[in-house]
Amino acid sequence: MSAVDNITDLSKYMVTLPPSRISILTMTFLSFLTGAIAAYFEPLSSLFDSIVYGGSAGFLIFGLTSIMDGAITQPLVNAMEGRHMKMKQSMFVSLLTMVVVALVYVVGSLVSTYTVYSYVIDALILGCALAFGLRIFIIWGTSNIGAIRSILISAIQPVLILSMVVVIVFLTSITTNIGSFSIIAVALKGLIAGLILMIAIYSFMLVIESPIRRNLGVGGLELLSLFIAQYTEGSRAMETLFEDMGEPIDTLVGVVSFKGENGVKGLFISPCVHPGPVGNIGGGNMPTVLAKNLEPFTMVSHGPSTHDFNPVSSKEICKIKDVVLKALDDMEYSKKASQFIQVEHENAKLGAQYFGDNLVLLATFAPHGFDDIDFGVGLALIKAAQGHTKAENVVLVDCHNSFKGESGRVLPGNPEVFQLLDAVEKLEKPSESELKMGCANDTISELSKRSGVGQSGVKVMVLDVNNQKTAYILLDANNMVIGFREEILGEVEKLGLDNAEVMTTDTHFVNTLSGGHNPLGIRDRDIIIEKVVECTKNALNDLEPVMVGVKTMKLSSINTLGPTHATELVTTISSIVAVSRIVAPLVFVLALIFVFIWIFYWTF
């Protein structure tokens, strides 16, 4: 598994949080149940007393205090100019840590029924200490408000719980199984236990913070906070970090323009800029953003590029638009095009179609798995095709249609590179005829990014040359599961097409979901195929004579993560994850042992 895979797999720990009311109802029910169970462990307690009195005490000690904590934490965090916290997030944190306290409390109550000494109050202190430590981790790691403020806010729930215990035991007649205790002893045990956990957490944070800040100039917790903000709110704050890290590169943008009677009817674009890194950050949603900023029907395919070429901000997409518009200003059009051909060498397949003195190449290894084709490989392929075919402009598309993950990238030196180059040597130029083009699109609004479908859905362009009909099918997705391409092709060919190719945009807009990768075809395959077939029918019905122009433009000084920083970011985070798996258990197991000994074996 590659370093990038290790990092993207971390997103499987991201979950969708329930609404605040669900967390509040859950806290109410679980706290009442906790009190009733703990009270029932008392030898002389009746079922009625356990439910009524025990349940009431449980709600007051755990439920009411946790709900109060959730209501207090959210405005406090937001007032400290940290990352915006929603009420549902605050309530869920309170629910999570309440469950920790309640579980330890129930275990302590159960053990106390079989021993002479009552461990209930000690178990309650231990539960509060564990909740305190967990809250520091969550609040410090996600809110970006600093250590001291995070510690103070994290202490609210444990303090409220222990204060409520004091009120109930000493100032009310409500029956509990806690028994008598010294307030000073409880306070001292809680403070020292909390201090031990604070030291452990701070030490661990220093271990993971130092290399990130040294290599990237930003704290690890700030980076985590920005990522969570993007995941939960669609925030683009992370772009500020990437802009500081970015470096300008020069790359290529291939533009194919089809002009009908009423002007430009459609564009087929292949920018050698990677649509990442994730969500709507940088170029994550570039295929949709770029297409919406161009007036004609526009298909933004995936040019040869990897994560090194991720734009640092969405503003960089405007540079691609400017290059496309410049290409259209200087475009020379022809009525002639060749029929579509396909050449193969071993696993490499190249779909090819000539437009005058220009050539469009569609590269794939399907049904064999692969991922991004590196820009250097793509540039070598373009130059080889120009040399062999004498084409003036070559537009290369990485079809990105058979998912294998990061290990499937086609990099310089891989055998796949030579397979592609050998396939180029088999290219021949068929005779040319007049061209017809039809296009259609469907956003597939029935599906969401959970199904791997981006905002642009599916776009289809059908080219008719001398009665040979070829469909260029582009799905706004990040690759597709192996075999799904062939399944789609089998259905669309029933429409009377002579050729077809299925491509994906490689949008990373769909990658904010659990598990990191989200290729098309994992779910809702029938709906996707139905929409592709319907869209292809509409494109066939839209056929009309057009002229075509092709231009490959140089895109200068677009700010991307670059090969140096992209590698540095990935390797730094990956190494920290690896180190944390060793350091975290060691630090926290030792801390928990000290806390346990302090609470259960220290007495006045």
C-alpha positions in Angstrom: 0.0 0.0 0.0 1.4 3.4 -1.0 1.8 6.4 1.3 -1.1 8.2 -0.4 -3.3 5.1 0.2 -2.3 5.2 3.9 -3.5 8.7 4.2 -6.7 8.5 2.2 -7.7 5.4 4.2 -7.7 7.6 7.3 -10.9 9.2 6.1 -12.8 6.0 6.9 -12.8 7.3 10.5 -14.8 10.3 9.4 -18.5 9.9 10.2 -21.7 11.9 9.6 -22.9 13.2 12.9 -26.5 13.0 14.0 -28.6 16.2 14.6 -28.4 17.8 18.1 -31.9 16.5 19.1 -30.8 12.9 18.5 -27.7 13.3 20.7 -29.8 15.0 23.4 -32.5 12.2 23.4 -29.7 9.6 23.4 -28.0 11.2 26.4 -31.3 11.4 28.2 -32.1 7.7 27.6 -28.6 6.3 28.3 -28.1 8.4 31.4 -31.5 7.2 32.9 -30.6 3.6 31.9 -27.2 3.9 33.5 -28.6 5.1 36.8 -31.2 2.4 36.8 -28.7 -0.4 36.1 -26.2 0.9 38.7 -28.9 1.2 41.3 -30.2 -2.3 40.6 -26.8 -3.7 41.6 -27.4 -2.6 45.2 -28.4 -5.7 47.2 -31.5 -4.2 48.9 -32.7 -2.1 45.9 -36.1 -3.0 44.4 -36.8 -2.8 40.7 -39.1 0.2 41.3 -36.6 2.1 43.3 -33.9 1.3 40.8 -35.9 2.7 37.9 -37.4 5.7 39.6 -34.7 6.9 42.0 -31.7 5.3 40.3 -32.8 6.4 36.8 -33.5 10.0 38.0 -30.1 10.2 39.7 -28.4 8.9 36.5 -30.1 11.5 34.4 -29.1 14.3 36.7 -25.5 13.1 37.1 -24.8 12.1 33.5 -27.6 13.3 31.2 -28.4 16.8 32.4 -24.7 17.7 32.9 -23.7 16.5 29.5 -26.5 18.3 27.8 -25.4 21.5 29.6 -21.8 20.8 28.6 -22.9 20.5 24.9 -24.8 23.8 25.1 -21.8 25.6 26.7 -19.0 24.2 24.7 -20.2 25.3 21.2 -20.5 29.0 21.9 -17.2 29.0 23.9 -15.2 27.5 21.1 -16.7 29.8 18.5 -16.0 32.8 20.8 -12.3 31.9 20.8 -12.0 32.4 17.1 -11.2 28.7 16.4 -12.7 26.6 13.7 -16.5 27.1 13.7 -18.1 24.3 15.7 -21.7 23.4 15.1 -24.1 22.5 17.9 -24.5 19.0 16.6 -20.8 18.5 16.9 -20.7 19.8 20.4 -23.6 17.6 21.5 -22.1 14.5 19.9 -18.8 15.1 21.8 -20.7 15.4 25.0 -22.6 12.2 24.2 -19.4 10.3 23.4 -17.6 11.3 26.6 -20.8 10.7 28.7 -20.9 7.1 27.4 -17.2 6.7 28.5 -18.0 7.9 32.0 -21.2 5.9 32.3 -19.5 2.7 31.2 -16.7 3.0 33.8 -19.3 3.9 36.4 -21.4 0.8 35.7 -18.4 -1.4 35.8 -17.3 0.1 39.1 -20.9 -0.4 40.5 -20.8 -4.1 39.4 -17.4 -4.8 40.9 -18.5 -3.1 44.1 -21.3 -5.6 44.6 -18.7 -8.4 44.9 -16.2 -6.6 47.2 -16.2 -5.2 50.7 -14.9 -1.8 49.6 -17.1 0.4 47.3 -15.3 1.4 44.1 -18.2 3.5 42.8 -16.8 7.0 43.4 -13.3 6.0 42.3 -14.8 4.5 39.1 -16.6 7.8 38.6 -13.4 9.8 39.0 -11.6 7.4 36.5 -14.4 7.8 34.0 -14.3 11.6 34.3 -10.5 11.6 33.9 -10.8 9.5 30.7 -13.6 11.7 29.4 -11.4 14.7 30.1 -8.5 13.3 28.2 -10.7 12.3 25.2 -12.3 15.7 25.1 -8.8 17.4 25.0 -7.9 15.3 22.1 -11.1 16.1 20.2 -11.4 19.8 21.0 -7.7 20.6 20.7 -7.4 18.6 17.5 -10.4 19.9 15.7 -11.1 23.5 16.9 -7.6 25.0 16.5 -8.0 27.2 19.7 -4.8 26.2 21.4 -3.9 23.8 24.3 -4.8 25.9 27.3 -8.2 26.9 26.0 -8.9 23.3 24.9 -8.0 22.0 28.4 -10.3 24.5 30.1 -13.2 23.7 27.9 -12.6 20.0 28.1 -12.9 20.2 31.9 -16.4 21.5 31.8 -18.2 18.2 31.6 -16.2 16.3 34.2 -16.5 19.2 36.6 -20.2 19.4 36.1 -20.6 15.6 36.6 -18.6 15.6 39.9 -20.3 18.7 41.1 -23.7 17.2 40.5 -22.6 14.1 42.5 -21.7 16.4 45.4 -25.1 18.2 45.2 -27.1 14.9 45.1 -25.2 13.1 47.8 -24.9 15.9 50.3 -27.7 18.3 49.5 -30.7 16.2 48.4 -32.6 13.1 49.5 -32.2 11.3 46.1 -30.9 7.8 46.7 -27.7 6.7 44.8 -25.2 3.8 45.2 -22.3 6.2 45.5 -22.1 6.4 49.3 -20.2 8.9 51.4 -16.9 10.4 50.3 -14.5 13.2 51.0 -14.9 16.2 48.6 -11.3 17.1 49.1 -10.1 13.6 48.2 -12.3 13.5 45.1 -11.1 16.9 43.9 -7.4 16.0 44.5 -7.8 12.6 42.8 -9.5 14.2 39.8 -6.9 17.0 39.5 -3.9 14.7 39.7 -5.4 12.2 37.3 -6.3 15.0 34.8 -2.7 16.4 35.1 -1.2 13.0 34.3 -3.4 12.7 31.2 -2.6 16.2 30.2 1.1 15.6 30.3 0.7 12.4 28.2 -1.5 14.1 25.6 0.8 17.1 25.4 3.9 14.9 25.0 2.2 12.9 22.2 1.1 16.1 20.4 4.7 17.4 20.5 5.8 14.2 18.8 3.4 14.5 15.9 3.5 18.4 15.7 7.2 18.9 15.4 7.9 17.2 12.0 4.9 18.7 10.3 5.6 22.2 11.5 9.3 21.8 10.6 8.7 20.4 7.1 5.5 22.1 6.1 5.5 25.3 8.3 2.1 24.5 9.8 1.0 22.6 12.9 -0.4 19.1 12.6 -3.5 20.1 14.6 -4.1 23.1 12.4 -3.9 20.8 9.3 -6.3 18.4 10.9 -8.7 21.2 11.8 -8.6 22.6 8.3 -9.3 19.1 6.8 -12.2 18.5 9.1 -13.6 22.0 8.2 -13.5 21.0 4.6 -15.0 17.6 5.2 -17.9 18.9 7.4 -18.5 22.4 6.0 -17.0 22.5 2.5 -14.6 25.1 3.8 -11.7 26.2 1.5 -9.5 27.5 4.4 -7.0 24.8 3.6 -6.3 26.5 0.3 -4.4 29.3 2.2 -2.0 26.6 3.5 -1.6 25.1 0.0 -1.0 28.6 -1.5 2.0 29.1 0.9 3.4 25.7 -0.1 2.6 25.9 -3.8 5.1 26.2 -6.7 4.4 27.3 -10.3 4.6 24.8 -13.1 4.2 24.8 -16.9 1.9 22.3 -18.4 -0.4 21.7 -21.4 -4.1 22.1 -22.2 -5.6 20.3 -25.2 -8.7 22.0 -26.7 -11.0 20.5 -29.4 -13.8 22.9 -30.6 -16.8 21.9 -32.7 -18.5 24.8 -34.5 -22.0 24.6 -35.9 -24.2 27.1 -37.8 -24.7 29.1 -34.6 -21.2 29.2 -33.4 -19.2 26.9 -31.1 -21.5 24.0 -30.3 -19.2 22.0 -28.0 -15.8 21.8 -26.4 -13.7 18.8 -25.5 -10.9 19.8 -23.2 -8.0 17.8 -21.8 -6.0 19.9 -19.2 -2.8 18.3 -17.9 -3.8 19.5 -14.4 -4.9 17.1 -11.8 -8.5 17.6 -10.3 -7.5 17.3 -6.7 -6.7 17.1 -3.9 -10.1 16.6 -2.3 -13.7 17.9 -2.2 -13.9 21.5 -3.4 -10.3 22.4 -2.3 -7.9 23.5 -5.1 -8.9 21.7 -8.3 -11.0 19.0 -6.6 -14.1 20.0 -8.5 -12.2 21.4 -11.5 -14.2 19.5 -14.3 -17.5 21.1 -13.2 -16.1 24.5 -12.3 -14.3 24.9 -15.6 -17.2 23.6 -17.7 -19.6 26.1 -16.0 -17.3 29.0 -16.7 -17.3 28.2 -20.4 -20.5 29.0 -22.4 -20.7 26.1 -24.9 -21.4 22.5 -23.9 -18.0 21.5 -22.4 -16.5 18.1 -21.6 -13.4 18.4 -19.3 -11.6 15.1 -19.5 -8.6 13.9 -17.5 -5.3 14.9 -19.0 -2.1 13.0 -18.0 -1.2 14.3 -14.5 -0.9 13.1 -10.9 -1.4 14.7 -7.5 1.8 16.7 -8.0 -0.3 18.9 -10.4 -3.1 19.6 -7.9 -3.9 23.4 -8.1 -3.3 25.0 -4.7 -6.6 26.9 -4.9 -9.8 27.1 -7.0 -8.7 30.5 -8.3 -6.0 28.7 -10.4 -8.8 27.2 -12.5 -9.3 30.6 -14.1 -5.9 30.3 -15.7 -7.1 27.2 -17.5 -10.2 29.0 -18.7 -8.1 31.9 -20.0 -5.9 29.5 -22.0 -9.0 27.8 -23.5 -10.4 31.1 -24.5 -7.1 32.1 -26.1 -7.1 28.9 -28.0 -10.6 29.5 -29.3 -9.5 33.0 -30.5 -6.8 31.5 -32.7 -8.6 28.3 -33.7 -8.5 27.1 -37.3 -11.4 24.9 -38.3 -11.8 22.1 -40.8 -14.9 20.1 -42.0 -12.8 16.9 -42.2 -12.2 14.2 -39.7 -11.2 10.6 -39.9 -13.1 7.6 -38.6 -12.3 6.4 -35.1 -9.6 3.7 -34.8 -8.1 1.7 -31.9 -4.6 0.3 -31.7 -3.3 -2.0 -29.0 0.0 -3.3 -27.7 -0.1 -5.8 -24.8 -2.4 -4.1 -22.2 -2.2 -0.6 -23.7 -5.1 0.6 -25.8 -5.1 3.9 -27.8 -8.4 5.2 -29.3 -7.5 7.7 -32.1 -9.3 10.1 -34.3 -7.8 12.7 -36.7 -9.2 16.1 -37.2 -7.5 17.6 -40.1 -3.8 17.7 -39.3 -4.5 17.1 -35.6 -5.0 14.0 -33.5 -7.0 13.1 -30.3 -5.7 10.0 -28.4 -7.7 8.2 -25.7 -5.4 6.1 -23.5 -6.5 3.2 -21.4 -5.4 -0.2 -20.0 -8.9 -1.4 -19.2 -9.9 -4.1 -18.3 -6.6 -4.1 -16.5 -6.4 -1.8 -13.5 -4.5 1.5 -13.6 -4.6 5.0 -12.3 -3.1 8.4 -13.2 -0.7 8.6 -16.1 2.2 10.9 -15.1 2.6 14.2 -17.1 6.1 13.2 -18.1 4.8 10.0 -19.6 2.0 11.8 -21.3 4.4 14.4 -22.8 6.6 11.7 -24.1 3.6 10.0 -25.7 2.4 13.3 -27.3 5.9 13.9 -28.8 6.1 10.3 -30.0 2.7 10.6 -31.7 3.7 13.9 -33.3 6.9 12.3 -34.6 5.1 9.2 -36.0 2.0 10.8 -37.4 3.3 14.3 -38.2 0.2 15.7 -36.4 0.4 19.4 -35.7 -1.5 19.1 -32.4 -2.0 16.0 -30.3 -4.6 16.0 -27.5 -4.0 13.1 -25.1 -6.7 11.9 -22.7 -6.1 9.6 -19.7 -9.4 7.7 -19.8 -9.0 6.8 -16.1 -11.6 4.1 -16.3 -10.3 1.0 -14.5 -9.6 1.6 -10.8 -6.5 0.1 -9.2 -5.6 2.8 -6.7 -2.4 4.7 -6.3 -0.3 1.6 -7.0 -1.7 1.7 -10.5 -0.1 5.1 -11.5 1.8 5.0 -14.8 5.1 6.6 -14.0 8.4 6.9 -15.9 10.1 3.6 -16.1 7.0 1.4 -15.7 6.4 -1.3 -18.3 3.1 0.4 -19.2 5.0 3.4 -20.6 6.6 1.3 -23.3 3.4 -0.4 -24.0 1.8 3.0 -24.8 4.8 4.0 -26.9 4.7 0.8 -28.9 1.0 1.3 -29.5 1.7 4.7 -31.0 3.9 3.1 -33.6 0.8 1.3 -34.9 -1.2 4.4 -35.6 -2.2 5.1 -39.2 -4.3 7.9 -40.7 -7.5 6.8 -42.3 -9.2 8.8 -45.0 -11.2 11.8 -43.9 -14.8 12.8 -44.5 -17.2 15.5 -43.4 -18.1 15.5 -39.7 -21.3 15.5 -37.7 -21.5 16.0 -34.0 -24.2 15.7 -31.4 -24.0 16.2 -27.6 -26.1 15.7 -24.5 -25.7 15.7 -20.8 -27.5 14.6 -17.6 -26.5 15.7 -14.1 -27.9 12.4 -12.7 -29.6 14.4 -9.9 -31.1 11.1 -8.5 -27.6 10.2 -7.3 -25.1 12.0 -5.1 -21.4 11.8 -4.6 -22.0 8.9 -2.2 -22.6 6.9 -5.5 -19.4 8.3 -6.9 -21.2 10.7 -9.2 -20.0 14.3 -9.3 -22.0 17.5 -10.1 -21.6 17.1 -13.9 -23.1 13.7 -14.0 -22.6 12.3 -17.5 -21.8 14.0 -20.8 -21.8 12.4 -24.2 -20.5 13.5 -27.5 -21.3 11.4 -30.6 -19.2 11.9 -33.8 -20.4 10.7 -37.2 -17.8 10.4 -39.9 -19.0 8.7 -43.1 -21.8 6.9 -41.2 -19.4 5.6 -38.5 -20.8 6.7 -35.2 -18.5 7.0 -32.2 -19.5 8.0 -28.7 -17.2 9.8 -26.3 -18.8 9.2 -22.9 -17.5 11.2 -20.0 -18.6 10.5 -16.4 -17.9 13.0 -13.6 -16.3 10.5 -11.3 -13.0 9.4 -9.8 -12.3 6.3 -11.9 -14.6 3.3 -12.0 -14.4 -0.2 -10.7 -12.7 -2.7 -13.0 -15.2 -4.2 -15.5 -17.8 -1.4 -15.2 -16.5 0.3 -18.4 -17.1 -2.9 -20.4 -20.6 -3.2 -18.9 -21.4 0.3 -20.0 -19.9 -0.2 -23.5 -22.0 -3.4 -23.9 -25.2 -1.4 -23.3 -24.5 1.7 -25.4 -23.3 -0.4 -28.4 -26.9 -1.8 -28.6 -27.9 1.7 -29.9 -26.1 1.0 -33.2 -22.8 2.7 -32.4 -19.7 1.5 -34.2 -17.3 2.6 -31.4 -17.5 4.1 -27.9 -15.1 4.9 -25.1 -16.0 5.6 -21.4 -13.9 8.1 -19.5 -14.0 9.7 -16.1 -13.0 13.2 -15.2 -11.1 12.1 -12.1 -13.0 14.6 -10.0 -12.1 14.5 -6.4 -15.3 16.2 -5.4 -16.6 12.7 -4.6 -13.6 11.9 -2.4 -14.8 13.5 0.8 -16.5 10.3 1.8 -15.5 7.5 4.2 -12.7 5.4 2.8 -11.0 8.0 0.7 -11.4 6.4 -2.7 -14.9 6.4 -4.2 -14.8 4.9 -7.7 -17.9 4.7 -9.9 -19.8 1.4 -10.0 -19.7 0.4 -6.3 -23.4 1.1 -6.1 -26.3 2.2 -8.3 -24.8 0.7 -11.4 -28.2 0.2 -13.0 -29.2 3.8 -12.7 -25.8 5.0 -14.0 -26.0 2.7 -17.1 -29.6 3.8 -17.7 -28.6 7.5 -17.6 -25.6 6.9 -19.9 -27.8 5.1 -22.5 -30.4 7.8 -22.4 -27.8 10.5 -22.7 -26.2 8.7 -25.7 -29.6 8.5 -27.4 -30.1 12.2 -27.0 -26.6 12.9 -28.4 -27.5 10.7 -31.5 -30.6 12.7 -32.0 -28.6 15.9 -31.8 -26.3 15.1 -34.8 -25.6 18.0 -37.2 -22.8 19.0 -39.5 -19.9 20.8 -37.8 -16.4 22.1 -38.3 -13.7 21.1 -35.9 -10.5 22.8 -34.6 -7.8 21.4 -32.4 -5.1 23.2 -30.4 -2.6 22.2 -27.7 -1.8 25.2 -25.6 1.0 25.8 -23.1 -0.3 26.8 -19.6 2.3 28.8 -17.8 2.8 29.4 -14.1 -0.2 27.6 -12.7 0.4 27.2 -8.9 0.3 23.5 -7.9 1.5 21.5 -4.9 4.4 20.4 -7.2 6.4 17.2 -7.0 8.5 18.4 -4.0 5.7 19.6 -1.7 3.2 17.0 -2.7 5.7 14.2 -1.8 6.8 16.0 1.3 3.2 16.4 2.5 2.3 12.8 1.9 5.5 11.3 3.3 5.5 13.5 6.4 1.9 12.7 7.3 2.4 9.0 6.5 5.5 8.8 8.7 3.7 10.5 11.5 0.8 8.0 11.2 3.4 5.1 11.4 5.2 6.6 14.4 1.9 7.3 16.2 0.9 3.7 16.0 3.9 2.9 18.2 4.1 6.0 20.4 0.4 6.4 21.2 -0.1 3.0 22.8 3.1 3.3 24.8 2.4 6.8 26.1 -1.3 6.3 26.9 -1.0 2.8 28.4 1.6 4.1 30.8 -0.5 7.2 31.6 -3.6 5.1 32.2 -1.7 2.7 34.5 -0.5 5.7 36.6 -4.0 7.2 36.7 -5.5 3.8 37.8 -3.0 3.4 40.5 -3.4 6.9 41.7 -7.2 6.8 41.9 -7.7 3.3 43.3 -4.7 2.8 45.6 -4.1 6.3 47.0 -5.9 7.2 50.2 -5.7 10.0 52.8 
